[in-house]
Amino acid sequence: MGTEETVAAPLSRRADSGRANDRGQTPLAVAVFGKQPEVVRALLDAGADPAEGAPSAIDTAQMFGHAEFLIWVGHIGK
């Protein structure tokens, strides 16, 4: 089973897509950091908020120059 399927399984059972870990990182921010577009898309489709967390997925994308993720969440250039 791949990463996308590993994420999709709990999401299909209504897992909290925005639940942060003990360091304040959301699954979406971690997926952006890891450049995992399929996981990012699955989390966004499940309602994950790209502005949540510390750093947020938006902040992470900006820090590492992942413009494609910023485009997906409508924050390119912000």
C-alpha positions in Angstrom: 0.0 0.0 0.0 1.4 3.4 -1.0 1.3 6.7 0.9 -1.8 7.9 -0.8 -3.7 4.8 0.1 -2.4 5.0 3.7 -3.8 8.5 4.0 -7.1 7.8 2.1 -8.1 4.9 4.3 -8.6 6.9 7.5 -9.9 9.9 5.7 -12.6 7.7 4.2 -13.6 6.9 7.8 -13.8 10.6 8.6 -10.5 10.9 10.3 -9.6 14.5 11.3 -7.6 15.7 8.3 -6.2 18.7 10.2 -5.1 17.1 13.4 -1.7 18.5 14.3 1.0 16.4 15.9 2.8 17.4 19.2 5.0 19.9 17.3 2.0 21.7 15.7 2.5 20.2 12.3 -0.6 19.2 10.3 -0.6 16.3 7.9 -1.1 18.8 5.1 2.1 20.7 6.0 4.0 17.5 6.3 2.8 16.4 2.8 3.7 19.7 1.3 7.2 19.5 2.9 7.6 16.0 1.5 6.4 17.1 -2.0 3.7 14.4 -2.0 1.1 15.9 -4.4 -1.3 12.9 -4.2 -1.4 13.1 -0.4 -1.8 16.9 -0.5 -4.8 16.5 -2.9 -6.4 13.8 -0.7 -6.1 16.0 2.4 -7.4 19.1 0.6 -10.3 17.1 -0.8 -11.0 15.9 2.8 -11.2 19.5 4.0 -7.8 20.1 5.5 -7.2 23.8 6.1 -3.9 24.9 4.5 -3.7 27.9 7.0 -3.7 25.7 10.1 -0.6 24.5 12.0 2.8 26.0 12.8 4.1 26.3 10.2 1.1 25.9 8.1 1.0 24.2 4.8 1.0 27.6 3.1 4.1 28.7 5.1 5.8 25.4 4.3 5.2 25.8 0.6 6.5 29.4 0.7 9.6 28.4 2.7 10.6 25.7 0.3 9.4 27.3 -3.0 6.7 24.7 -3.7 4.7 27.0 -6.0 2.5 24.2 -7.3 1.0 23.7 -3.8 0.4 27.4 -3.4 -1.5 27.4 -6.7 -3.7 24.6 -5.5 -4.8 26.4 -2.3 -5.1 29.8 -4.0 -2.2 31.5 -2.2 0.3 32.0 -4.9 2.2 35.2 -4.4 0.8 35.9 -0.9 
